Amino acid sequence: MPANAVLTQQAAQTAAALLPAGLPVWVSGLGRAQQLALVMFTLRPDLGTPVTDTRLNEMDFGLWGLRRRDAIPRAAFDVWMADFAHHRFGGAEST
C-alpha cells in the first residue's frame, strides 16, 4: 500500500533538512520506504542513491497486521512475549 504522497513529501523535506551532507542512506525493500527514499534522493542527491537492504523490512504480523493494538487479544501478546524470538505472531513470521 503506497504512502500518502503529500505526507511523504513533508516527511522527506523534514528529514532532508536534518541529515548531514554525504550521509549514506539504507532503506528497506518495502514500497513506502522506497517511496520516501526516492523523494529524499530528489531533494538531497548528495546523499547518494539509497541502498536497499531487505533486512530492514518490517515484520509481517499475519492476521494481526493493520489492526489496532487494542483490537488484538492480550493473550496473543502474552504468547508472543513468552517466546519472542521464535513465536510467529499472527501466524506469519517470527523475529
Buried (B, 14 or more C-beta within 10 A) or exposed (E): EEBEEEEBBEBBBEBBEEBEEEEEBEBBEBEBBBBBBBBBBEBBEEBEEBEBEEEEEEEEBEEBEEEEEEEBEEEBEEEBEEEEEEBBBBEEEEE
